């Protein structure tokens, strides 16, 4: 959630910061603000609402030009989204400014302590307490220019404050006493350094500075960074030098721009064939065997695994549900799928023979990270599936499989979901190969089928105009239901989630076999019901869901049927038929999901909604 940008160098800081905030708008926010240090004084501006409101305020009253600055987009947790609660927040003297992502869990206690000692706090936020704590610590350590590092100044004040904070936070601060320094701190919330020539950047996402540099440094857990134009110093919260990992971002600014599409979501839907292909690149070795170089878990240890648990949230959870079918079918291992937010609160039974797979597009999903940390305490093996190189999840897992979707800007996940499916298929096949439940030629043949999926997805995208017309015709509906069986059930859940996220409609996904156990009571005249039909090769499942279609149609439902091309058996019962290419059953979600993405996007657009930034949602949920 939220976005953070910090800059020190030779350019006008305000331009760099506002540009960076614009590139982070996709993360979800409800207010924005900036701080610039010039002529020994801090100037701040902040406004509720979108970035355009802040730009307007800056145009009316431009701050002094300075080369040190920071900015923030806020997603409200403590206090309503108004001007007063927007970041940055300053101390009593106006010499310290702070921005913050995350939640400080003991802020009420700290706030009471500060108010008792005479500080006046002007907002409802947990963040403002940090500005006043820094004020006090600067008096204790000496807040003079040039006294950073372990000896004093803003960096040492930040370290002392961080040791008092509970929760998840990224903090960035500036102080008039040191006009060439931005200080950042990280615990359980993303922060990355951009390394330039004579300038350096801080951000919650590399997208904020990708126009200026593609060289970055991962900021680790419980670390403080001192950012100056001439260099970067990183320590832990105790002031000890920290080991850092530098990396190069392998995509450029054009990948984060709309490329002629009206919305990022439309662009990202169109990019899915390439994203799927990129995620499959280089997975077969010269010996014809599947290889996952990033796995890092020895084959011997994988052969000892007796249970797999998948933890994920939202769309990634739906990918996990599909993974269960693939893992149990191909690898012959029991597999459970858990909502990451619930996982550690039910005392799950884990052992060194348990493999926990955590799925997160950003690698910063707090619920998933906390689930991983709980699993590590129980000595389980950990494997991450992630789209963002250098994020927290891969660093905290024993192994990782990176998807190669490229930057996904729209809040509602599309190409990240399809590449997560590819990733779980590869993992299921790899475990099958290691355990010997599939012969090498069987694994190779299935990977070859996967390699043909990009063209299948592209074919689906070429036939979507009738789906768009259907979506526009349903813009006035209040509710849509989704039905599926086998891997079609998670697809139904994903279709319903997309409609909730984008169109703000009541939408539910059901396992079709459960229809008679309650949900059929929802069927009424004209109710749109989307049904995902299994391939005809699965005779029993196919015939059962055709019966389900007849049942709901007899009760007046408007049936929207997604079935493989050439399936004539569903034609008499479909008010609208959406054809997709015939593919093996386990791989069918790669083609049946795409029409549901297009449907939700077009319906939301017809309603006049911003499909890239749905209300109340954020791209990366970095708080519990």
C-alpha positions in Angstrom: 0.0 0.0 0.0 1.0 3.6 -0.2 4.0 5.0 -2.1 7.2 6.6 -0.9 9.8 8.6 -2.8 12.9 10.2 -1.5 15.6 12.1 -3.5 18.9 13.8 -3.0 21.1 15.1 -5.9 21.4 18.0 -8.3 18.0 18.1 -9.9 15.0 20.0 -8.6 13.8 17.5 -5.9 10.1 18.4 -6.3 10.0 17.4 -10.0 11.6 14.0 -9.2 9.4 13.3 -6.2 6.1 14.2 -7.9 7.1 12.2 -11.0 7.9 9.3 -8.8 4.6 9.5 -6.9 2.8 9.5 -10.3 4.5 6.2 -11.1 3.3 4.8 -7.8 -0.4 5.8 -8.1 -1.2 2.2 -9.0 -0.5 1.1 -5.4 -3.7 2.7 -4.1 -4.0 5.8 -2.0 -6.3 8.5 -0.7 -4.0 11.5 -0.1 -0.6 12.8 -1.2 2.1 15.1 0.1 5.6 16.3 -0.4 8.4 17.9 1.6 11.4 19.9 0.2 14.3 21.3 2.0 15.7 24.6 0.7 17.6 27.4 2.3 17.7 25.6 5.6 13.9 25.3 5.8 11.4 22.6 5.3 8.4 23.3 3.0 5.5 20.8 2.9 2.3 20.5 0.9 -0.3 17.8 1.2 -3.9 17.2 0.0 -6.5 14.6 0.3 -7.6 12.9 -2.8 -5.7 12.1 -6.0 -2.3 13.5 -7.0 -4.0 16.1 -9.2 -5.2 17.9 -6.0 -1.6 18.1 -4.8 -0.4 19.3 -8.1 -3.0 22.0 -8.0 -1.8 23.1 -4.6 1.8 23.2 -5.7 0.9 25.3 -8.7 -0.9 27.8 -6.6 1.9 28.1 -4.0 5.2 26.6 -5.3 7.7 25.7 -2.6 11.2 27.0 -2.7 13.5 25.1 -5.1 15.6 22.5 -3.4 17.6 19.4 -4.3 16.5 17.3 -1.2 12.9 16.1 -1.0 10.5 13.3 -0.4 6.9 12.5 -1.2 4.1 10.1 -0.1 0.8 8.7 -1.2 -1.3 7.5 1.8 -3.8 4.8 2.2 -5.6 5.6 5.5 -5.2 3.3 8.5 -5.2 5.7 11.4 -7.5 8.7 10.9 -9.7 9.6 8.0 -8.2 10.5 4.6 -8.1 14.3 4.9 -5.5 17.1 4.5 -4.6 17.0 8.2 -3.8 13.3 8.2 -1.9 13.3 4.9 1.9 12.9 5.0 4.5 14.4 5.6 4.2 15.1 9.3 6.4 17.5 11.2 7.6 17.9 14.7 6.9 20.8 17.1 9.8 22.9 15.7 9.1 22.3 12.0 12.6 21.0 11.5 11.8 17.3 11.1 9.5 15.8 8.5 8.5 12.2 8.3 6.6 9.9 5.9 5.6 6.4 6.7 4.1 3.2 5.3 2.7 0.5 7.5 1.3 0.5 11.0 3.0 1.4 14.3 1.1 -0.9 16.7 2.2 0.9 20.0 1.6 4.4 18.7 -1.2 5.1 21.3 1.3 4.5 24.1 3.9 6.6 22.4 1.5 9.4 21.7 0.3 9.6 25.3 4.0 9.7 26.4 4.7 12.6 24.0 1.6 14.6 25.0 2.5 14.2 28.7 5.9 15.6 27.9 4.4 18.7 26.2 4.4 17.8 22.5 1.4 19.0 20.5 0.2 16.4 17.9 -1.9 17.8 15.1 -3.2 14.7 13.4 -4.9 11.4 14.1 -2.1 9.3 12.6 0.4 6.9 14.1 3.0 8.5 11.9 3.1 11.8 13.6 4.4 10.3 16.8 7.6 9.4 14.9 8.3 13.0 14.0 8.1 14.1 17.6 10.2 11.1 18.8 12.9 12.1 16.3 12.7 15.6 17.7 13.5 14.3 21.2 16.2 11.9 20.0 17.9 14.6 17.9 18.3 16.7 21.1 19.8 13.7 22.8 22.3 12.7 20.0 23.0 16.1 18.5 21.3 16.9 15.3 24.1 18.7 13.5 24.9 18.5 9.8 27.4 16.0 9.0 27.0 13.9 12.2 25.3 11.0 10.6 26.5 7.4 10.9 26.6 5.6 14.2 27.8 8.6 16.1 24.9 11.0 16.0 22.6 13.1 13.8 19.3 12.1 12.1 20.4 8.5 11.3 21.2 7.7 14.9 18.0 9.4 16.1 16.1 7.2 13.6 17.8 4.0 14.9 16.9 4.9 18.4 13.3 5.6 17.5 13.0 2.4 15.5 14.1 0.3 18.4 11.0 1.6 20.3 8.5 0.9 17.6 6.3 -2.2 17.3 4.7 -3.2 14.0 5.4 -3.0 10.3 6.9 0.3 9.0 8.9 2.1 6.4 10.0 5.5 7.6 11.7 8.3 5.6 12.8 11.5 7.3 14.5 14.8 6.6 16.0 17.4 9.0 17.0 21.0 8.5 20.2 20.3 10.4 21.5 18.2 7.5 20.5 19.6 4.1 22.2 16.8 2.2 20.6 13.8 3.9 17.5 11.7 3.6 17.2 8.8 6.1 15.1 5.7 5.6 14.3 2.8 7.8 12.6 -0.5 7.1 10.8 -3.3 9.1 8.4 -5.6 7.4 7.5 -3.0 4.7 9.3 -2.5 1.4 12.0 0.1 0.7 14.5 0.1 -2.1 17.5 2.4 -2.9 18.1 3.7 -6.4 21.8 4.4 -7.1 22.6 7.2 -9.6 25.6 9.3 -10.5 25.7 12.3 -8.1 22.2 11.5 -7.0 20.4 8.8 -5.1 16.8 7.7 -4.6 14.6 6.0 -2.1 11.2 4.4 -2.9 8.7 1.7 -2.0 9.0 0.4 -5.5 11.6 0.7 -8.2 9.0 2.1 -10.6 9.4 5.4 -8.8 12.9 6.0 -10.0 13.2 3.7 -13.0 13.3 6.7 -15.4 16.6 7.8 -13.7 18.4 4.7 -12.8 18.0 0.9 -13.0 20.7 0.1 -10.4 19.2 -0.7 -7.0 20.0 -1.9 -3.5 17.8 -4.1 -1.5 17.2 -2.7 2.0 17.0 -5.6 4.4 14.9 -6.2 7.5 15.6 -3.8 10.4 18.0 -1.6 8.5 18.5 2.2 8.3 19.8 3.9 5.1 21.5 7.3 4.9 21.1 8.7 1.5 23.4 11.5 0.3 24.2 12.7 -3.2 27.6 11.2 -3.0 26.8 7.8 -1.5 24.7 5.5 0.5 25.4 4.1 4.0 23.3 1.2 5.4 23.4 0.0 9.0 21.1 -2.1 11.2 19.0 -0.7 14.0 22.0 -0.9 16.4 24.3 1.0 14.1 26.4 -1.9 12.8 27.3 -1.9 9.1 24.9 -4.0 7.1 25.6 -6.3 4.2 23.7 -5.2 1.1 22.7 -6.8 -2.1 22.9 -4.7 -5.3 20.9 -5.7 -8.4 20.0 -4.3 -11.8 16.3 -3.8 -12.8 15.7 -5.7 -16.1 12.8 -3.6 -17.3 12.6 0.1 -18.2 10.2 2.9 -17.9 8.3 2.0 -21.1 7.2 -1.2 -19.4 5.3 0.9 -16.8 3.6 3.1 -19.3 0.2 2.5 -21.0 1.6 2.0 -24.5 -1.5 3.4 -26.2 -4.1 1.6 -24.1 -6.7 3.6 -22.1 -5.9 1.6 -19.0 -2.9 -0.3 -17.6 -5.3 -3.2 -17.0 -6.1 -3.4 -20.7 -2.4 -3.4 -21.6 -1.7 -6.0 -19.0 -4.4 -8.3 -20.2 -3.0 -8.0 -23.8 0.5 -8.7 -22.5 -0.5 -12.1 -21.1 0.7 -14.3 -24.0 4.2 -12.8 -23.7 4.2 -13.0 -19.9 3.3 -16.7 -20.0 6.0 -17.3 -22.6 8.6 -15.4 -20.6 7.8 -17.3 -17.4 8.4 -20.6 -19.3 11.8 -19.5 -20.9 14.8 -21.6 -20.0 13.0 -24.2 -17.9 14.1 -27.2 -19.9 17.8 -28.2 -19.7 20.0 -29.7 -22.4 19.2 -33.1 -21.0 15.5 -32.6 -21.6 14.7 -32.4 -17.9 12.8 -29.7 -16.2 15.1 -27.4 -14.2 14.2 -24.6 -11.8 17.5 -22.8 -11.1 16.0 -20.5 -8.5 14.5 -23.4 -6.5 17.6 -23.7 -4.2 15.9 -26.6 -2.3 18.0 -29.8 -2.9 16.2 -32.7 -4.6 17.0 -34.9 -1.6 15.0 -32.6 0.6 12.1 -32.4 -1.8 12.0 -36.2 -1.8 11.5 -36.1 2.0 8.5 -33.8 1.8 5.3 -35.5 2.9 2.9 -32.5 2.7 2.6 -29.2 0.9 0.8 -26.2 2.2 0.1 -23.2 0.0 -0.4 -19.8 1.6 -1.6 -16.8 -0.4 -4.2 -14.0 -0.5 -6.8 -12.8 -3.0 -6.1 -13.7 -6.6 -2.9 -15.5 -5.5 -5.0 -17.7 -3.3 -7.0 -18.8 -6.3 -3.8 -19.7 -8.1 -3.0 -21.8 -5.0 -6.3 -23.6 -5.3 -5.5 -24.6 -8.8 -2.0 -25.6 -7.7 -3.6 -28.2 -5.4 -5.2 -30.0 -8.3 -1.9 -30.1 -10.2 0.3 -31.1 -7.2 -1.9 -33.9 -6.0 -2.5 -35.2 -9.6 1.1 -35.0 -10.8 3.3 -35.2 -7.7 1.1 -37.5 -5.6 1.5 -35.4 -2.5 -1.3 -34.1 -0.2 -1.7 -30.4 -0.6 -3.6 -27.9 1.5 -4.4 -24.3 0.5 -4.7 -21.7 3.2 -5.6 -18.0 3.3 -2.3 -16.5 4.5 -4.2 -14.1 6.9 -5.7 -17.1 8.8 -2.8 -19.5 8.6 -0.8 -18.9 11.7 -3.8 -18.3 13.9 -5.1 -21.9 13.7 -2.0 -23.6 15.0 -1.2 -25.5 11.7 0.7 -28.8 12.0 4.1 -28.3 10.3 7.4 -30.3 10.4 10.7 -30.3 8.6 9.0 -32.6 6.0 6.4 -29.9 5.2 6.9 -27.6 2.2 5.2 -24.3 2.5 4.7 -22.5 -0.8 3.9 -18.7 -0.5 2.5 -16.9 -3.5 2.7 -13.1 -3.7 2.9 -10.9 -6.8 4.7 -8.1 -5.0 6.6 -10.3 -2.5 5.6 -7.7 0.1 2.2 -9.0 1.1 2.3 -8.8 4.9 -0.1 -11.7 5.5 2.0 -14.0 3.4 5.3 -12.8 5.0 3.9 -13.5 8.5 2.8 -16.9 7.4 6.2 -17.7 6.1 7.9 -16.5 9.3 5.6 -18.7 11.3 6.4 -21.7 9.1 10.1 -21.0 9.5 9.7 -21.1 13.2 8.2 -24.6 12.8 11.2 -25.7 10.7 9.2 -26.1 7.5 10.8 -25.7 4.1 9.8 -22.5 2.3 9.3 -21.8 -1.4 8.2 -18.4 -2.7 6.4 -17.6 -6.0 6.9 -13.9 -6.7 7.0 -11.4 -9.6 9.4 -8.8 -8.0 13.1 -9.4 -7.9 14.6 -8.2 -4.7 11.4 -8.1 -2.7 11.1 -9.5 0.8 9.4 -12.9 0.1 12.2 -14.4 -2.0 14.8 -13.3 0.6 12.9 -15.0 3.4 12.3 -18.3 1.6 14.7 -21.2 1.1 13.9 -21.1 -2.7 11.9 -19.0 -5.1 10.4 -19.3 -8.5 10.1 -15.9 -10.2 7.3 -15.2 -12.6 8.3 -12.9 -15.4 5.1 -10.9 -15.9 7.0 -7.6 -15.8 5.6 -4.7 -13.8 1.8 -5.0 -13.1 0.5 -1.6 -12.5 -3.3 -2.1 -12.4 -4.5 -3.0 -8.9 -6.6 -6.0 -10.2 -4.2 -8.8 -11.1 -4.3 -10.2 -14.6 -1.0 -11.2 -16.1 0.5 -11.9 -12.6 -2.3 -14.5 -12.1 -1.6 -16.3 -15.3 2.1 -16.4 -14.7 1.5 -17.7 -11.1 -0.5 -20.5 -12.7 2.5 -21.3 -14.9 4.7 -21.2 -11.9 2.6 -23.7 -9.9 2.4 -26.0 -12.8 6.2 -26.0 -13.2 6.6 -26.6 -9.4 4.1 -29.5 -9.5 5.9 -31.0 -12.5 9.4 -30.5 -11.0 8.3 -32.2 -7.7 6.8 -35.1 -9.8 10.1 -35.4 -11.7 12.2 -35.4 -8.4 9.9 -37.9 -6.7 9.6 -40.1 -9.8 5.8 -39.9 -10.0 6.1 -38.8 -13.6 8.6 -40.1 -16.1 11.0 -37.6 -17.7 9.3 -37.8 -21.1 5.9 -37.2 -19.4 7.2 -34.1 -17.7 8.8 -32.9 -20.9 5.6 -33.5 -22.9 3.6 -31.5 -20.4 6.1 -28.6 -20.5 5.7 -28.7 -24.3 2.0 -28.3 -23.8 2.6 -25.4 -21.5 4.8 -23.8 -24.2 1.9 -23.8 -26.6 -0.3 -21.9 -24.1 0.8 -18.4 -25.1 -0.7 -18.9 -28.6 -3.9 -20.3 -27.0 -4.2 -17.2 -24.8 -3.5 -15.0 -27.8 -6.3 -16.7 -29.7 -8.7 -16.0 -26.8 -7.8 -12.4 -26.8 -8.6 -12.1 -30.5 -12.2 -13.2 -30.0 -13.2 -10.9 -27.1 -15.4 -8.3 -28.8 -18.6 -10.3 -28.1 -17.6 -10.5 -24.4 -17.1 -6.7 -24.3 -20.6 -6.3 -25.9 -22.1 -8.6 -23.3 -20.4 -6.8 -20.5 -21.8 -3.4 -21.7 -25.3 -4.9 -21.9 -25.1 -6.0 -18.2 -23.8 -2.8 -16.8 -27.2 -2.2 -15.1 -27.3 -5.6 -13.3 -26.9 -5.8 -9.5 -25.4 -9.3 -9.2 -23.6 -12.0 -11.2 -23.0 -15.5 -10.1 -20.1 -17.8 -11.3 -20.1 -21.6 -11.4 -17.3 -24.1 -12.0 -16.1 -27.6 -11.3 -12.7 -29.0 -10.6 -10.1 -26.3 -11.6 -13.1 -24.3 -13.0 -14.2 -23.7 -9.4 -11.2 -21.4 -8.5 -11.7 -19.8 -11.9 -15.3 -19.0 -10.9 -13.9 -17.5 -7.6 -11.5 -15.4 -9.6 -14.1 -14.2 -12.0 -16.3 -13.1 -9.1 -13.4 -11.4 -7.4 -12.6 -9.4 -10.5 -16.2 -8.2 -10.7 -16.2 -7.1 -7.1 -12.9 -5.3 -7.4 -13.7 -3.4 -10.6 -17.5 -3.0 -10.9 -18.4 -2.9 -7.2 -21.1 -5.5 -7.8 -22.3 -8.4 -5.8 -20.6 -11.4 -7.3 -20.1 -14.9 -6.0 -18.3 -18.0 -7.2 -19.6 -21.4 -6.3 -18.6 -25.0 -6.9 -21.3 -26.1 -9.3 -21.9 -29.3 -7.3 -22.9 -27.2 -4.3 -25.7 -25.5 -6.2 -28.4 -27.7 -4.7 -27.0 -27.2 -1.2 -28.1 -23.6 -0.9 -26.9 -21.3 -3.7 -29.7 -22.3 -6.1 -32.0 -20.2 -3.9 -30.3 -17.1 -5.4 -31.4 -17.9 -8.9 -34.2 -15.7 -10.2 -35.5 -14.5 -13.5 -32.9 -12.9 -15.7 -30.0 -13.3 -13.2 -26.7 -13.6 -15.1 -24.8 -16.8 -14.3 -21.4 -17.5 -15.8 -20.6 -21.2 -16.0 -17.1 -22.6 -16.7 -17.5 -25.9 -18.5 -14.8 -28.6 -18.1 -13.3 -30.1 -21.3 -15.4 -32.9 -22.9 -12.5 -35.2 -22.2 -13.7 -35.1 -18.5 -17.0 -36.9 -19.4 -18.4 -37.1 -15.9 -17.6 -33.6 -14.8 -18.7 -32.2 -18.2 -22.0 -33.9 -18.1 -22.7 -32.9 -14.5 -22.1 -29.2 -15.2 -24.3 -29.3 -18.3 -27.0 -30.6 -15.9 -26.3 -27.7 -13.6 -26.8 -25.3 -16.5 -30.1 -26.8 -17.3 -31.2 -26.5 -13.7 -30.5 -22.8 -13.4 -31.9 -22.0 -16.9 -35.1 -23.7 -15.9 -35.4 -21.2 -13.1 -35.0 -18.2 -15.3 -31.2 -17.6 -15.1 -29.4 -15.9 -18.0 -26.7 -18.5 -18.8 -23.3 -17.3 -20.0 -21.3 -20.4 -20.8 -17.5 -20.6 -21.3 -16.7 -23.9 -23.1 -14.1 -25.3 -25.4 -14.5 -24.7 -29.1 -16.7 -27.3 -30.8 -18.6 -28.3 -27.7 -22.1 -28.6 -29.2 -23.6 -30.2 -26.2 -23.9 -26.8 -24.3 -25.3 -24.8 -27.2 -29.0 -25.5 -26.4 -28.6 -24.3 -22.8 -26.4 -21.2 -23.3 -28.0 -17.8 -23.8 -24.4 -16.6 -24.5 -21.6 -19.0 -25.5 -18.0 -18.0 -25.2 -15.6 -20.4 -26.9 -12.0 -21.0 -25.8 -9.4 -23.3 -27.3 -9.4 -27.0 -26.3 -6.6 -27.6 -23.8 -5.9 -30.3 -21.1 -8.1 -30.0 -18.1 -5.5 -28.9 -15.6 -4.3 -26.1 -18.0 -7.8 -24.9 -18.8 -7.7 -22.0 -16.3 -5.1 -20.3 -18.5 -7.7 -19.8 -21.2 -11.0 -19.6 -19.2 -9.8 -16.9 -16.9 -9.1 -14.4 -19.7 -12.7 -13.8 -20.8 -13.6 -13.1 -17.2 -10.9 -10.5 -16.9 -12.1 -8.8 -20.1 -15.7 -9.1 -18.9 -15.0 -7.4 -15.6 -12.8 -4.7 -17.1 -15.4 -3.7 -19.7 -18.4 -3.8 -17.4 -16.6 -1.6 -14.9 -15.6 0.8 -17.7 -19.3 0.9 -18.8 -20.1 1.9 -15.2 -17.6 4.7 -15.4 -15.1 3.3 -12.9 -11.4 3.7 -12.8 -10.3 0.1 -13.5 -6.7 0.7 -12.7 -7.3 2.1 -9.2 -10.5 0.7 -7.8 -11.9 2.4 -4.7 -10.5 1.3 -1.3 -8.0 -1.1 -2.8 -4.2 -1.1 -3.0 -1.8 -3.0 -5.2 0.4 -4.3 -2.4 -1.2 -5.0 1.0 1.8 -4.4 3.3 -0.1 -4.3 6.6 -2.0 -7.1 8.3 
